[in-house]
């Protein structure tokens, strides 16, 4: 009943202590519930969702998957929108936007450039990427505040001016904050980070995008997404013992590989779902980014309801109960592909090194490592990250650590802990988990991304030294965590990381192997058991949220013209109406090329708001097929080899357009649109590959580049780094119509190949205007 809901909410507010929540939402009619405590006048609109679903269901005349319900429930025009999975582009109206600080800089710079006075939907900025792990939480946080003061001030004042909520440094990782405060069953949220799908653990469609996509939504423009296919993962049985939610996605990654989910939503269903906690479901959805999925989602259930209640949102749970038929899949719905996993038979997994889809049972990894020549001694174990930093994760790790301490043992490996949010940090401090993890040898880092994204001032090895680390993170690309290409990084669950860190070796299997205590006696670790949520209310810790003022028009946003961290954007040039002729090839990439290869993170994060400076990292990690080296390409005009960015700048200075040739799944990984902005800024016009990762392909289109794929993948072998390329047919550029590429070889011969694209009509307009932002301005000028 309403009185009970109000009483529950007030009780939570009283117990929360420091943080003061708005209560206007629960004083409204029951069906008028606020999206979050921080936006009491922005309401959940399940009625509109229901109306749109009913329109689409009548049109399609078939049962709908949960993914379809929420996606189609957010259509801009459900009555007329053409809907065909994997083919048509949908025009959608997301409910909200979230941005992490590294990507928010460019997103807000683009929004400023749009000339609009205020965001059209609830939006937030989260400061989690710029905090480097070095000596521990408090010191690292203070150093980050000092070093990044200019950037934090820009984001804070830009948020205030344009109506965007600002989570200060120290608040926590964006995805944990979203789960605690903003995600809810049926929401459609887009975030400028590839792990935004974390919110699917609360039954939302949460999708990672580039900053230009976020600007569309913040500007009130319908957002375009290719209608996703739906891959169903049916879960049976029940999780138990050492097997964790992380093992579900590690297993799925091994099945689907890093590109197997491209263009699809992964929808989990079946009786096994109910054995997984809400934060465990978030873990699974989070790492769905590693298989290229558009997003992942679980159906609304009691575990979500319990989490909503514990995080002060019982009113949302009550409303979701009323509309539950729209928050679960229809009986008899059809999936494009179905994978079945019996949780009762699933064993603990560890994936890696160098790619998140190389799956191994923990029981096998020691033998595999010895056979492959991977170091078996573990130098560092790291738990936390946006994937695994919940209260339950920390509790299960502490349960393992307690057993070791009881036998007089500490970690043989170095050991670090990253709380997911200020709320998690404060609560594990109160409940003793942090103390146990410190006693076993752990160092508690700041509430931030830290080593997971390369923000790690690692001192225990030298660059080039072969070594192994194990983490509860999501990605383990070459050099990602510590910039050392010889670090063999493995991803697994927090409890397995903890057990392996205590043993110090990959050859230890906690399910069967024994440790030797300080007294010389052997003992076996018991499978960890921990509460999924605290028995008391969460301790919110310090208040780290800045509300945007009702009127921010008088707010001044500082961007110094001499700044080395921030730079206002200049519009890209429009298409000149001609074919792209005689382009040089900047680099022909060999093998895997992630956004880490195209635009490295780590020390380069400080330039994320300055396009010209960060362009000095363009493709420095990509392997040049001509010489097998990174950051060494032939300058076709001078015949000298040099760094990729320098060569691109030389071509730009000489007025020469250039192209990049790539391999499979080009641009997998992070959503960072800098990997698209940089080639455009330095004169690139075309990226031709065997296939693209979804977010990167869209980012390239947004910036006026041409992402094209070989009609015949074997044609990749026909192009050589010394050739010249012409793209023919741009005057008749149309959806579904291939383009011709004329390859001119140095000996004077030439050949023609066909190139495919996925542009629709509006995306072709982006190309012609020079960028999506340019096109937005053109439309604004016409309407005014």
TORMIVEX-310810 format. One line per 5 residues: number of its first residue (from 1); their letters; for each residue x, z, y of C-alpha. Coordinates in Angstrom, 1 decimal. Example, Ala and Ser with C-alpha at 12.3 -4.5 7.8 and 13.67 -1.06 7.14 Angstrom:
! residues 2
1 = as = 12.3,7.8,-4.5  13.7,7.1,-1.1
***
This chain:
! residues 784
1 = xxxxx = 0.0,0.0,0.0  1.0,-0.4,3.6  1.4,3.4,4.3  3.7,3.7,1.3  5.8,0.7,2.5
6 = xxxxx = 6.1,2.2,6.0  7.1,5.6,4.6  9.7,4.0,2.4  11.1,2.1,5.2  11.4,5.1,7.6
11 = xxxxx = 13.0,7.1,4.8  15.6,4.5,4.4  16.2,4.3,8.1  16.7,8.1,8.2  19.1,8.1,5.3
16 = xxxxx = 21.1,5.2,6.8  22.6,7.5,9.4  24.7,5.4,11.8  22.9,2.1,11.8  19.5,1.9,13.5
21 = xxxxx = 17.1,-0.6,12.1  14.1,-2.2,13.8  10.8,-1.1,12.3  8.5,-3.5,14.1  8.2,-5.7,11.0
26 = xxxxx = 6.5,-3.1,8.8  4.1,-2.1,11.6  2.6,-5.7,11.5  0.0,-6.9,9.1  1.2,-7.0,5.5
31 = xxxxx = 1.7,-10.7,5.4  3.7,-10.6,8.7  7.0,-9.4,7.4  10.3,-9.9,9.3  13.1,-12.0,7.7
36 = xxxxx = 15.5,-9.2,8.4  15.8,-5.8,10.2  17.9,-7.6,12.8  15.3,-10.1,13.8  12.0,-8.2,13.9
41 = xxxxx = 10.1,-11.1,15.6  11.1,-13.8,13.0  8.7,-13.7,10.1  8.8,-14.9,6.5  6.3,-17.8,6.2
46 = xxxxx = 5.2,-17.9,2.6  1.9,-19.4,3.6  3.7,-22.6,4.8  5.8,-22.7,1.7  2.7,-22.4,-0.4
51 = xxxxx = 0.9,-25.1,1.6  3.8,-27.6,1.2  4.2,-26.9,-2.5  0.6,-27.6,-3.1  0.8,-30.9,-1.2
56 = xxxxx = 3.8,-32.0,-3.2  2.4,-30.8,-6.5  -0.7,-32.9,-5.9  1.4,-35.9,-5.0  3.8,-35.7,-8.0
61 = xxxxx = 1.1,-34.5,-10.4  3.5,-32.5,-12.6  4.9,-29.0,-13.0  7.7,-28.1,-10.6  11.0,-26.3,-11.2
66 = xxxxx = 11.7,-23.3,-9.0  14.4,-25.4,-7.1  11.8,-28.1,-6.3  9.3,-25.6,-5.1  11.6,-24.1,-2.5
71 = xxxxx = 13.3,-27.3,-1.5  10.0,-29.3,-1.2  8.4,-26.3,0.3  10.7,-26.8,3.3  10.1,-30.5,3.8
76 = xxxxx = 9.5,-31.6,7.3  6.7,-34.0,6.2  5.6,-33.1,2.6  2.7,-35.5,2.7  4.8,-38.6,3.3
81 = xxxxx = 8.4,-37.7,2.3  9.6,-40.0,-0.5  10.8,-37.8,-3.4  13.0,-39.0,-6.2  15.6,-36.8,-7.7
86 = xxxxx = 19.1,-38.0,-7.2  18.1,-40.9,-5.0  16.0,-40.3,-1.9  17.1,-38.3,1.2  14.9,-35.4,2.1
91 = xxxxx = 14.3,-34.2,5.6  14.2,-30.4,5.5  13.5,-27.4,7.8  15.8,-24.5,6.7  14.9,-21.0,7.7
96 = xxxxx = 18.2,-19.9,9.0  22.0,-20.6,9.4  25.0,-18.5,8.7  28.6,-19.2,9.7  31.9,-17.6,8.8
101 = xxxxx = 34.5,-17.2,11.6  36.9,-19.9,10.5  34.2,-22.6,10.4  32.0,-21.1,13.1  34.6,-22.0,15.7
106 = xxxxx = 34.2,-25.7,15.2  30.4,-25.4,14.6  29.9,-23.5,17.9  32.2,-26.0,19.7  30.0,-28.8,18.5
111 = xxxxx = 26.9,-26.9,19.4  28.3,-26.3,22.9  29.0,-30.1,23.1  25.4,-30.8,22.3  24.3,-29.4,25.6
116 = xxxxx = 21.4,-27.3,24.1  20.7,-23.9,25.6  19.9,-21.9,22.5  19.7,-22.1,18.7  16.3,-23.1,17.3
121 = xxxxx = 16.5,-20.9,14.1  17.9,-17.5,13.4  21.7,-17.8,13.1  24.6,-15.5,12.5  28.4,-15.5,12.8
126 = xxxxx = 30.5,-13.4,10.3  34.1,-12.5,11.0  35.7,-12.4,7.5  38.3,-15.2,7.2  41.0,-14.3,9.8
131 = xxxxx = 42.0,-10.9,8.4  45.3,-11.1,6.6  46.0,-8.7,3.7  49.3,-7.0,4.2  49.4,-3.2,4.1
136 = xxxxx = 45.9,-1.9,3.8  42.4,-2.0,5.2  42.6,-0.1,8.6  46.0,-1.5,9.6  45.2,-5.0,8.6
141 = xxxxx = 41.9,-5.0,10.5  43.5,-3.7,13.7  46.3,-6.3,13.5  43.7,-9.0,13.0  41.7,-7.8,16.0
146 = xxxxx = 44.9,-8.0,18.1  46.1,-11.3,16.9  42.7,-13.0,17.0  41.3,-11.4,20.1  40.8,-14.8,21.9
151 = xxxxx = 38.9,-16.3,18.9  36.7,-13.2,18.4  35.9,-13.1,22.1  34.9,-16.8,22.0  32.6,-16.3,19.0
156 = xxxxx = 31.1,-13.1,20.5  30.4,-14.7,23.9  29.2,-18.0,22.4  26.9,-16.0,20.1  25.5,-14.1,23.1
161 = xxxxx = 25.0,-17.2,25.2  23.3,-19.3,22.5  21.3,-16.6,20.7  23.4,-16.1,17.6  23.9,-12.7,15.9
166 = xxxxx = 27.6,-11.6,15.7  29.0,-9.6,12.8  32.3,-8.1,14.1  35.6,-8.1,12.1  35.4,-5.4,9.5
171 = xxxxx = 31.7,-6.0,8.7  32.5,-7.7,5.4  32.4,-11.0,3.7  29.7,-13.4,4.9  28.0,-13.8,1.5
176 = xxxxx = 27.7,-10.1,0.7  26.3,-9.5,4.2  23.7,-12.2,3.6  22.7,-10.7,0.3  22.3,-7.3,1.8
181 = xxxxx = 20.4,-8.4,4.9  19.3,-12.1,5.1  18.6,-13.7,1.7  15.2,-13.3,0.1  13.1,-15.0,-2.5
186 = xxxxx = 12.1,-18.5,-1.3  14.4,-18.6,1.7  16.2,-21.8,2.6  19.5,-20.9,4.2  22.4,-23.1,5.0
191 = xxxxx = 25.9,-21.7,5.6  29.2,-23.2,6.7  31.0,-22.0,3.6  30.9,-23.5,0.1  30.0,-20.2,-1.5
196 = xxxxx = 26.7,-19.8,0.4  24.9,-20.3,-2.9  25.6,-16.6,-3.5  22.2,-16.0,-1.9  20.6,-17.6,-5.0
201 = xxxxx = 21.0,-14.2,-6.6  18.0,-13.2,-4.5  16.0,-16.2,-5.4  16.8,-18.3,-2.3  18.0,-21.9,-1.9
206 = xxxxx = 21.2,-21.2,-0.1  23.5,-24.3,0.5  27.0,-24.7,1.7  27.5,-27.3,4.5  29.9,-28.4,7.2
211 = xxxxx = 29.5,-27.3,10.8  27.9,-30.5,11.9  25.0,-29.9,9.5  24.6,-26.4,10.8  24.4,-27.8,14.3
216 = xxxxx = 21.6,-30.1,13.2  19.6,-27.1,12.0  20.5,-24.9,15.0  19.4,-27.8,17.3  16.0,-28.0,15.6
221 = xxxxx = 16.6,-31.3,14.0  15.4,-32.0,10.4  18.4,-31.6,8.1  19.0,-34.3,5.5  19.9,-33.7,1.9
226 = xxxxx = 19.9,-36.1,-1.0  17.1,-35.0,-3.3  18.9,-32.9,-5.9  18.7,-33.3,-9.6  18.0,-30.0,-11.5
231 = xxxxx = 20.2,-28.7,-14.3  18.5,-26.0,-16.2  20.6,-23.2,-17.8  18.5,-21.3,-20.3  19.7,-17.8,-20.9
236 = xxxxx = 18.7,-16.0,-24.1  19.9,-12.7,-25.6  21.3,-9.8,-23.5  24.6,-9.0,-21.8  26.4,-6.0,-23.3
241 = xxxxx = 29.9,-4.5,-23.7  32.7,-6.2,-21.9  30.7,-9.3,-21.2  29.7,-9.6,-17.6  27.7,-12.0,-15.3
246 = xxxxx = 31.0,-13.6,-14.3  31.4,-14.8,-17.9  28.2,-16.8,-17.6  29.5,-19.0,-14.9  33.0,-19.1,-16.3
251 = xxxxx = 31.4,-20.5,-19.5  29.2,-22.9,-17.5  32.3,-24.1,-15.6  34.0,-24.9,-18.8  31.0,-26.9,-20.0
256 = xxxxx = 30.2,-28.9,-16.8  33.8,-29.1,-15.2  34.5,-29.1,-11.5  32.3,-32.1,-10.8  29.6,-31.7,-13.5
261 = xxxxx = 27.1,-30.1,-11.1  27.6,-32.6,-8.2  24.2,-33.7,-6.8  22.3,-31.0,-8.7  20.9,-27.6,-8.4
266 = xxxxx = 21.7,-25.2,-11.2  18.5,-23.3,-12.1  18.9,-20.3,-14.4  15.9,-19.3,-16.5  14.8,-17.8,-19.8
271 = xxxxx = 14.5,-14.3,-21.2  18.2,-13.5,-20.8  17.8,-13.5,-17.0  16.3,-10.0,-17.0  19.5,-8.4,-18.4
276 = xxxxx = 21.5,-9.4,-15.3  21.5,-7.4,-12.1  20.7,-8.9,-8.8  24.3,-8.8,-7.6  25.3,-10.2,-11.0
281 = xxxxx = 23.0,-13.2,-10.5  24.6,-13.6,-7.1  28.1,-13.8,-8.7  26.9,-16.6,-11.0  25.3,-18.5,-8.2
286 = xxxxx = 28.4,-18.0,-5.9  30.8,-19.6,-8.3  28.5,-22.5,-9.0  30.3,-24.0,-6.0  33.3,-24.6,-8.4
291 = xxxxx = 31.3,-27.1,-10.5  30.2,-29.1,-7.4  26.6,-27.9,-7.6  24.4,-28.3,-4.4  23.4,-24.7,-5.1
296 = xxxxx = 22.3,-22.3,-7.9  19.2,-20.1,-8.2  17.5,-17.5,-10.3  13.7,-16.8,-10.4  12.3,-13.8,-8.6
301 = xxxxx = 12.2,-10.7,-10.9  12.2,-6.9,-11.1  16.0,-6.8,-10.6  15.7,-8.6,-7.3  12.8,-6.3,-6.3
306 = xxxxx = 14.9,-3.3,-7.1  17.8,-4.6,-4.9  15.5,-5.4,-2.0  14.1,-1.9,-2.1  17.6,-0.3,-2.2
311 = xxxxx = 18.7,-2.4,0.8  15.7,-1.3,2.9  13.5,-4.4,2.3  10.7,-3.1,0.1  8.3,-4.9,2.5
316 = xxxxx = 9.8,-8.2,1.6  9.6,-7.4,-2.1  5.9,-6.5,-1.7  5.2,-9.8,0.0  7.2,-11.7,-2.6
321 = xxxxx = 5.0,-10.1,-5.3  1.9,-11.6,-3.7  3.5,-15.1,-3.7  5.4,-14.7,-7.0  3.8,-17.8,-8.6
326 = xxxxx = 5.8,-19.9,-6.0  9.1,-18.0,-6.7  9.4,-18.8,-10.4  9.3,-22.2,-12.2  6.1,-23.8,-13.4
331 = xxxxx = 5.5,-23.6,-17.1  6.4,-27.0,-18.7  8.7,-28.1,-15.8  11.3,-30.7,-16.7  15.1,-30.4,-16.1
336 = xxxxx = 17.5,-33.4,-15.9  19.8,-31.6,-18.2  19.5,-28.3,-20.1  22.3,-26.0,-21.2  21.5,-23.0,-23.4
341 = xxxxx = 23.7,-19.8,-23.5  23.0,-16.9,-25.8  24.2,-13.9,-23.8  24.4,-11.7,-26.9  27.1,-14.1,-28.3
346 = xxxxx = 28.9,-14.7,-25.0  32.5,-13.3,-25.0  34.6,-12.3,-22.0  36.3,-15.3,-20.4  39.2,-16.0,-18.2
351 = xxxxx = 39.7,-19.4,-16.5  42.8,-21.1,-15.3  45.4,-21.7,-14.2  45.2,-24.1,-11.3  41.6,-25.1,-11.8
356 = xxxxx = 38.5,-22.9,-12.2  37.0,-24.9,-15.1  39.8,-24.4,-17.6  37.9,-21.8,-19.7  39.4,-19.5,-22.3
361 = xxxxx = 38.0,-16.5,-24.1  40.0,-13.4,-23.1  40.9,-12.9,-26.8  42.7,-16.3,-26.8  44.5,-16.4,-23.4
366 = xxxxx = 47.7,-14.6,-24.5  48.4,-17.1,-27.3  47.4,-20.1,-25.1  49.7,-18.9,-22.3  52.7,-18.5,-24.7
371 = xxxxx = 52.0,-22.0,-26.1  51.7,-23.6,-22.7  54.7,-21.7,-21.2  52.6,-19.8,-18.7  54.0,-16.4,-17.7
376 = xxxxx = 52.2,-13.7,-19.7  53.4,-10.7,-17.5  50.9,-10.1,-14.8  52.5,-9.5,-11.4  49.3,-8.7,-9.4
381 = xxxxx = 45.6,-8.0,-10.3  43.1,-8.5,-7.5  39.4,-7.5,-7.5  36.8,-8.2,-4.9  36.0,-11.4,-3.0
386 = xxxxx = 32.6,-12.8,-2.1  32.1,-13.4,-5.9  32.7,-9.9,-7.2  32.7,-7.1,-4.7  29.3,-5.4,-5.3
391 = xxxxx = 28.7,-1.8,-6.0  28.2,-2.5,-9.7  31.5,-4.5,-9.8  33.4,-1.6,-8.2  31.7,0.8,-10.5
396 = xxxxx = 32.6,-1.0,-13.7  36.2,-1.4,-12.5  36.4,2.3,-11.7  34.9,3.1,-15.2  37.9,1.3,-16.8
401 = xxxxx = 40.4,3.0,-14.4  39.0,6.4,-15.2  39.8,5.9,-18.9  43.4,5.0,-18.2  43.8,8.0,-15.8
406 = xxxxx = 42.4,10.3,-18.5  45.3,9.2,-20.7  47.9,9.5,-18.0  48.2,5.8,-17.3  48.3,3.7,-14.1
411 = xxxxx = 48.4,0.0,-13.6  51.6,-1.8,-14.7  50.8,-4.6,-12.3  50.2,-4.3,-8.6  46.5,-3.9,-8.0
416 = xxxxx = 44.3,-4.6,-4.9  40.7,-3.9,-4.1  38.6,-5.8,-1.6  35.2,-4.3,-0.8  32.5,-6.9,0.0
421 = xxxxx = 31.1,-5.3,3.0  31.3,-2.2,5.2  28.3,-0.9,3.4  30.0,-1.3,0.0  33.2,0.3,1.4
426 = xxxxx = 31.5,3.3,2.8  29.4,3.8,-0.4  32.3,3.5,-2.9  34.2,5.9,-0.7  31.3,8.4,-0.8
431 = xxxxx = 30.7,8.0,-4.5  34.4,8.4,-5.5  35.0,4.9,-6.8  37.6,4.1,-4.2  39.5,7.3,-5.0
436 = xxxxx = 39.7,6.4,-8.7  40.9,2.9,-8.0  43.6,4.2,-5.6  44.7,6.8,-8.2  45.2,4.1,-10.9
441 = xxxxx = 47.5,2.3,-8.4  45.2,0.2,-6.3  45.5,-0.7,-2.6  42.1,-0.9,-0.8  42.2,-3.9,1.6
446 = xxxxx = 39.9,-4.7,4.6  36.3,-5.8,4.1  37.2,-9.5,4.3  38.2,-12.5,2.3  41.9,-11.8,2.2
451 = xxxxx = 44.0,-13.2,-0.7  41.0,-15.1,-2.1  41.4,-17.7,0.7  45.2,-17.4,1.2  45.2,-14.6,3.7
456 = xxxxx = 47.8,-12.7,1.9  51.2,-11.7,3.2  52.7,-11.5,-0.3  56.1,-9.9,-0.5  56.7,-9.3,-4.3
461 = xxxxx = 57.9,-12.8,-5.1  59.7,-15.7,-3.5  58.1,-19.1,-3.0  58.8,-21.2,-6.0  59.0,-18.2,-8.4
466 = xxxxx = 56.9,-18.7,-11.5  54.5,-15.9,-12.0  50.9,-14.9,-13.0  48.2,-13.2,-11.2  44.6,-12.4,-12.3
471 = xxxxx = 41.7,-12.1,-9.9  38.0,-11.7,-9.8  37.9,-14.5,-7.2  36.3,-18.0,-7.6  39.1,-20.5,-6.9
476 = xxxxx = 42.6,-20.8,-8.3  43.8,-24.2,-7.0  47.6,-24.6,-6.7  49.0,-22.4,-4.0  45.5,-21.2,-2.8
481 = xxxxx = 46.1,-17.5,-2.9  49.7,-17.1,-1.8  51.0,-20.6,-0.9  53.3,-20.6,-3.9  52.7,-23.6,-6.1
486 = xxxxx = 54.3,-21.7,-9.1  51.7,-18.9,-9.0  49.5,-19.2,-12.1  46.2,-17.8,-11.0  43.4,-16.9,-13.4
491 = xxxxx = 39.8,-15.9,-12.6  37.8,-13.4,-14.6  35.6,-10.4,-14.1  36.7,-7.3,-12.1  36.7,-5.1,-15.2
496 = xxxxx = 38.8,-7.5,-17.1  41.2,-7.8,-14.1  41.4,-4.0,-14.1  42.1,-3.7,-17.9  44.7,-6.5,-17.8
501 = xxxxx = 46.4,-4.9,-14.7  46.7,-1.6,-16.6  48.2,-3.4,-19.6  50.3,-5.7,-17.4  50.0,-8.7,-19.7
506 = xxxxx = 47.7,-11.6,-20.6  48.3,-10.7,-24.3  46.0,-7.7,-24.0  42.4,-8.0,-25.3  40.5,-4.9,-24.2
511 = xxxxx = 37.8,-5.5,-26.9  40.3,-5.0,-29.8  43.8,-3.9,-28.6  45.1,-0.4,-28.0  47.1,1.1,-25.2
516 = xxxxx = 49.6,4.0,-25.5  48.8,7.0,-23.4  51.4,9.2,-21.6  51.3,11.5,-24.6  52.3,8.7,-26.9
521 = xxxxx = 49.0,8.4,-28.6  47.2,5.1,-28.9  43.7,4.7,-27.5  41.2,1.9,-26.9  39.3,1.3,-23.7
526 = xxxxx = 35.6,1.5,-24.0  33.4,-1.1,-22.5  32.6,0.0,-18.9  29.2,1.3,-18.0  28.2,1.7,-14.3
531 = xxxxx = 25.1,1.8,-12.2  24.0,-1.5,-10.7  23.0,0.3,-7.5  23.9,3.7,-6.1  21.6,6.7,-7.0
536 = xxxxx = 21.6,7.7,-3.4  20.8,5.2,-0.6  23.6,2.9,0.5  25.8,4.4,3.2  25.8,1.7,5.9
541 = xxxxx = 29.1,2.9,7.3  30.1,1.8,10.9  27.6,-0.3,12.9  29.4,-3.6,13.3  26.5,-5.9,14.4
546 = xxxxx = 26.1,-7.4,17.9  22.5,-8.4,18.8  22.3,-11.5,21.0  20.6,-10.7,24.3  17.1,-12.0,24.9
551 = xxxxx = 18.4,-14.2,27.7  22.0,-15.3,27.3  21.9,-18.0,30.0  24.2,-16.0,32.3  26.8,-15.4,29.6
556 = xxxxx = 30.2,-17.1,30.2  32.1,-18.6,27.3  35.8,-18.7,27.7  37.9,-21.7,26.4  41.2,-22.0,28.3
561 = xxxxx = 42.5,-25.5,28.7  46.0,-24.2,27.7  44.8,-22.3,24.7  46.6,-23.0,21.4  43.7,-21.6,19.4
566 = xxxxx = 40.6,-23.2,21.0  39.9,-26.7,22.3  36.7,-28.2,23.7  35.7,-31.4,21.8  35.9,-34.9,23.1
571 = xxxxx = 33.4,-37.5,21.7  34.8,-39.8,19.1  34.7,-43.5,19.9  31.7,-45.7,18.9  31.9,-48.4,16.3
576 = xxxxx = 32.9,-51.6,18.1  30.5,-53.8,16.1  33.2,-55.5,14.1  34.5,-55.3,10.5  37.5,-53.0,10.0
581 = xxxxx = 40.4,-55.4,9.5  44.0,-55.0,8.3  43.9,-51.3,8.0  47.1,-49.6,6.8  47.0,-47.1,3.9
586 = xxxxx = 48.1,-43.7,5.1  48.4,-42.3,1.6  47.2,-43.2,-1.9  46.5,-39.8,-3.4  47.4,-39.1,-7.0
591 = xxxxx = 45.1,-36.7,-9.0  43.2,-33.7,-7.7  42.7,-33.6,-3.9  40.7,-30.6,-2.8  39.9,-29.6,0.8
596 = xxxxx = 42.9,-27.2,0.4  45.1,-30.3,0.0  43.4,-32.1,2.9  43.4,-29.2,5.4  45.3,-26.2,4.1
601 = xxxxx = 44.1,-22.7,4.9  46.3,-19.6,5.0  48.5,-19.7,8.1  46.6,-22.7,9.4  43.4,-20.7,9.8
606 = xxxxx = 44.5,-19.7,13.3  44.0,-23.3,14.5  40.5,-23.8,13.2  39.1,-23.9,16.7  41.8,-26.4,18.0
611 = xxxxx = 41.3,-29.8,16.5  44.6,-31.3,17.7  46.8,-28.4,16.5  45.1,-28.1,13.1  45.4,-31.8,12.5
616 = xxxxx = 49.1,-31.1,11.9  48.2,-30.0,8.4  46.4,-33.3,7.5  46.8,-34.1,3.8  50.1,-32.1,3.6
621 = xxxxx = 49.2,-30.9,0.1  48.1,-34.3,-1.3  50.4,-36.0,-3.8  51.6,-39.4,-2.8  51.4,-41.8,-5.8
626 = xxxxx = 54.3,-43.8,-4.4  56.9,-41.1,-4.8  55.1,-38.2,-6.5  55.7,-35.9,-3.5  53.5,-33.9,-1.1
631 = xxxxx = 53.7,-34.6,2.6  56.0,-37.6,2.3  54.5,-41.1,3.0  56.0,-44.4,4.0  55.4,-45.5,7.6
636 = xxxxx = 54.3,-49.1,7.1  55.5,-50.0,10.6  59.0,-48.5,10.4  59.5,-48.3,6.6  60.7,-44.7,6.9
641 = xxxxx = 59.3,-41.8,4.9  57.9,-38.9,6.8  55.2,-36.2,7.0  51.6,-37.4,6.6  50.3,-36.0,10.0
646 = xxxxx = 53.3,-37.5,11.9  52.7,-40.9,10.3  49.0,-40.8,11.2  49.8,-39.9,14.8  52.2,-42.8,15.0
651 = xxxxx = 49.6,-45.2,13.7  47.1,-43.8,16.3  49.7,-44.2,19.1  50.2,-47.9,18.0  46.5,-48.5,17.9
656 = xxxxx = 46.4,-49.1,14.2  43.4,-48.0,12.0  44.2,-46.6,8.6  42.6,-45.6,5.3  43.1,-43.1,2.5
661 = xxxxx = 42.7,-43.9,-1.2  41.7,-41.0,-3.4  41.0,-40.2,-7.0  38.1,-38.3,-8.7  36.0,-35.7,-7.0
666 = xxxxx = 37.9,-36.1,-3.7  37.3,-33.1,-1.4  36.2,-30.6,-3.9  36.3,-26.9,-2.9  35.7,-25.5,0.5
671 = xxxxx = 33.0,-26.7,3.0  35.6,-26.9,5.8  34.8,-29.9,7.9  38.3,-29.9,9.4  39.1,-32.0,6.3
676 = xxxxx = 36.8,-34.7,7.9  37.5,-34.0,11.6  41.3,-34.4,11.2  41.5,-37.9,9.7  38.9,-39.1,12.3
681 = xxxxx = 40.9,-37.4,15.2  44.1,-39.1,14.0  42.7,-42.6,13.7  41.4,-42.8,10.2  38.3,-44.9,9.5
686 = xxxxx = 37.8,-45.2,5.8  38.2,-43.0,2.7  38.0,-44.9,-0.6  37.8,-42.9,-3.8  36.6,-42.9,-7.4
691 = xxxxx = 34.1,-40.2,-6.5  33.5,-37.5,-3.8  32.5,-33.9,-3.7  29.1,-33.6,-2.1  29.9,-31.5,1.0
696 = xxxxx = 33.0,-33.4,1.9  31.3,-36.8,1.6  28.6,-35.6,4.0  31.2,-34.1,6.4  33.0,-37.5,6.5
701 = xxxxx = 29.7,-39.3,7.4  29.0,-36.7,10.1  32.2,-37.5,11.9  31.8,-41.3,11.8  34.1,-42.1,8.9
706 = xxxxx = 33.2,-44.3,5.9  33.4,-42.5,2.6  33.2,-45.4,0.0  33.6,-45.5,-3.8  35.0,-48.2,-6.1
711 = xxxxx = 32.2,-50.1,-7.7  34.6,-50.3,-10.6  36.8,-47.2,-10.8  39.6,-49.2,-12.3  40.0,-51.0,-9.0
716 = xxxxx = 41.8,-47.8,-7.8  44.8,-49.4,-9.6  44.6,-52.6,-7.7  45.4,-51.0,-4.3  49.0,-50.2,-3.5
721 = xxxxx = 50.3,-48.0,-0.6  52.0,-51.1,1.0  48.8,-53.2,1.0  46.5,-53.8,4.0  42.7,-53.4,3.7
726 = xxxxx = 39.7,-55.0,5.4  36.2,-53.7,5.0  33.8,-56.7,5.4  30.0,-56.6,5.9  29.6,-53.8,8.4
731 = xxxxx = 27.4,-56.0,10.7  24.9,-56.1,7.8  25.5,-52.4,6.8  22.4,-51.2,5.0  21.3,-48.6,2.5
736 = xxxxx = 22.2,-49.5,-1.1  24.0,-52.7,-0.1  27.7,-52.7,-1.3  30.5,-53.5,1.1  33.5,-55.9,0.3
741 = xxxxx = 37.1,-54.8,0.5  39.7,-57.5,0.9  43.1,-56.3,-0.3  46.1,-58.1,1.3  49.3,-57.7,-0.7
746 = xxxxx = 52.8,-58.0,1.0  53.5,-61.2,-0.9  50.6,-62.9,0.9  48.2,-62.8,-2.0  44.8,-61.1,-1.7
751 = xxxxx = 41.9,-60.1,-3.8  38.4,-58.8,-3.2  36.7,-55.7,-4.7  33.3,-54.2,-4.2  32.7,-50.7,-2.7
756 = xxxxx = 29.6,-48.6,-3.0  28.2,-46.1,-0.5  25.4,-43.5,-0.3  24.5,-44.0,3.4  20.9,-44.0,4.4
761 = xxxxx = 19.6,-45.5,7.7  20.1,-42.4,9.9  23.6,-41.9,8.5  24.5,-45.6,9.3  23.4,-44.7,12.8
766 = xxxxx = 25.9,-41.8,12.8  28.7,-44.3,11.9  27.6,-46.7,14.6  27.4,-44.0,17.3  30.8,-42.7,16.3
771 = xxxxx = 29.5,-39.4,14.9  26.3,-37.5,14.1  26.8,-35.4,17.3  27.1,-38.6,19.4  23.9,-39.8,17.8
776 = xxxxx = 22.2,-36.5,18.6  23.2,-36.9,22.3  21.9,-40.5,22.4  18.5,-39.4,21.0  18.4,-36.5,23.6
781 = xxxx = 19.1,-38.9,26.4  16.3,-41.2,25.3  13.8,-38.4,24.9  14.6,-37.0,28.4
***
